[in-house]
Amino acid sequence: GGLRIRWETTHEAVPGQGAFRLTAHSAISGRPLQEVVDHRGVGSGVGYVQENPNTFYLVVESAQMNWAFTIDEARVYR
């Protein structure tokens, strides 16, 4: 199972100083599994988490801007 993550950053307080990073971490060990987004400034995009079935959580590191994201679960139809 994969996840699609749509993200957006807005309202950068100081142009060129905004940062947004989103990382998936193992819920068992806490170690980082995958960096999903690493972006500077205002923008938007799509990132994917492609991990084996695993329990994990997302960590947001951000400065000088607003951010939002949504998560969609991948489904396989046969």
HELIX and SHEET records of a PDB file:
SHEET    1   A 3 GLY A  43  GLN A  50  0                                        
SHEET    2   A 3 GLY A   2  THR A  10 -1                                        
SHEET    3   A 3 ASN A  66  GLU A  73 -1                                        
SHEET    1   B 3 PRO A  32  ARG A  40  0                                        
SHEET    2   B 3 ALA A  19  SER A  26 -1                                        
SHEET    3   B 3 PHE A  56  ALA A  63 -1                                        
END                                                                             
